[in-house]
Amino acid sequence: DVACIVMSGGLAHVCLVTGSVTVTKARIDMNIPKKRTGSSGHSKAIIKFYDAIYRAILNHIPFDKIKCVLVGSPGFQRDDFFKYLVAESVRRDDRVLIKSKEKFVLCHASSGHKHS
């Protein structure tokens, strides 16, 4: 089995992929405001979005049964999310994620929808 996280601009899908079926475990859809000078709304919304994905990963992905976790997005959002994931797992002392961080594979996706 493989876990898959596909994200883009406020939309994320956390899925489990088996040999015959793809099961969507969580769909995260948040409004993220545009970057504007003098406003920190964008960075706060991004942190909140990443935290929702982090919690969905902890709740829905069985790290003892899966081989790897694919993290895909257009642009560099997957890299920013992976940095957040590693830093947050160390800060919260989540042993499961710290041990499983080598299972994460960062890859390109055309969009944040499940079919991509």
N, C-alpha and C positions, 0 to 999 in steps of 0.2 A: 504494500500500500504506500501511497505517496500523498502528502498534504500539499495544498496549493493555496497561495495567497496572491490574489490579483488586485491591484489598486491603481487608482488614478483620481486626482483632484476631488477628494471627498467621498469617493465610492470605493468600497473594498468587498471582496468575496473571500471567505475562508471555506475551502472545499477539501473533501477527502476523495481521492481518486483511487478506485480499485480496478481490477482487471476488466470489469464489465460495466461499472456504473460510476458516475460522479455525483457525490452527495454534497449539497451546499449546507454547511453547518452554520454559517453566520453571514449576514449581509449587512454591511455598515454603510449608511448613507448620511453624510453630514454636509451642512452648508459651510464652505470655507470662503471668507471674504477675500477680495483682491488685496494685493500689497499696495499700501498707500503710505506716503510719508507722514510721520508723526502719529501713526496708529499701530498698536501692537496686536490688533485683533486677528491678523493673519497668523502670526506665530503662535498665539494662544490656541487658535482653532486647529492648527496643525498638530500641536502637542496633544490636544484633546482627542483628535482623530487617531493618532498613533496609539494613545492609551487605550482606546476602544478596541483597536486591532490586537493589542498586546493581551488584553483581558480575554478576547475571543480565542486567541491562540492557547492560552492557559486552560480555558474551559473546554475546548472542543477538539484539541489535537492530542491523541494518545502517543506520546513520544516513544513508548516502549514497543509499539506495534508498527511504526512507520519507518521507511528507509531514509527518506529525505523530505525536506520542506522547500518547495519552489516558491520564491518570492519574485513576482513579476510586476512591472509597471513601465509605462512610457517615461522617457526622461530619466532623471536621477532620483526619483522619489524612493525607489527600492533601497538605494544606498543610504539615504538619510534615515529611512525607517530601520534598516539593519543596525546603524549606529545607535539609534534610540533604543532598539531592542536590547542590544548588548549592555549599554550603559544602565538601562532601567533594571535589567535582570541582576546586575551586580549591586545596584543600589537597594533593590528589594530583597536581595539574597534568595532568588528563586533558583534553587539547585537544578531543577529539571531543565530549565532553559540554559543555564551555564554549561551543563554537561552536554547538551544537544546542539550547541551553536555551530558545531562543525557539520551538522546535518542540513544547514540552510544553504541553498543554492540560489544566487541572484541571477535573474535572467530578464530579457526584454519581453514586454507584452505590448500589443498594439493599442489596447485600451484597458479600462478597469472592469470590463464586463466579463462574466463567467466564461463565455465562449472563446475569449481571446487567450 
